[in-house]
Amino acid sequence: MSAVTVCSLLLLCYAAALFSPANSYLLPPCEPVNETVSVEKEGCPKCLVFQTSICSGHCLTKEPVYKSPFSTIYQHVCTYRDVRYETIRLPDCPPGVDPHVTYPVALSCDCTLCTMDTSDCTIESVKPDYCMTQREIIFDY
C-alpha cells in the first residue's frame, strides 16, 4: 500500500473512533452553559445583550439504516429540564409599550424531544445574541 492510502485509512479509522458512541464522552455533555443572548421587543428601539444560562451540548442520536414510512424517528436535543424565569426591562421604550421581557434561565438540561415552547428547534438559526435593532450591552446583570 502507498503511504497516502495508509494515511487515509488511519485518518478514517481515527474519525470513526472519535465520533463513535463509545467515544461520545469526548463531546461536550448536555448541560447549562453561560451564553451571551439578546432580547428585543417590537416598539422598543434598543436590543439588550447580556449573559445568561442556556442549554447546550451533545445528545446521542440514532439514524436508522432502513427508513420506513410507517416508522417514526425521534431525535433528542439538548433542552431545558428545570428553568427559572427572569424579567428584564428594555430601555427607551415609548409610552404605551410594555418595556418588560421575560426569558428562561437554564437550571438543568436534558436530552429529550424538542419543544417549540422553550427551544429553537430549527436546523440552522441566528446566533443567540443577534439583534435587529440598536444594541445595548449589559456587562453586570
Disulfide bonds with the S-S distance in Angstrom:
Cys30-Cys78 2.17
Cys44-Cys93 1.96
Cys47-Cys131 1.92
Cys55-Cys109 2.10
Cys59-Cys111 2.15
Cys114-Cys121 1.64
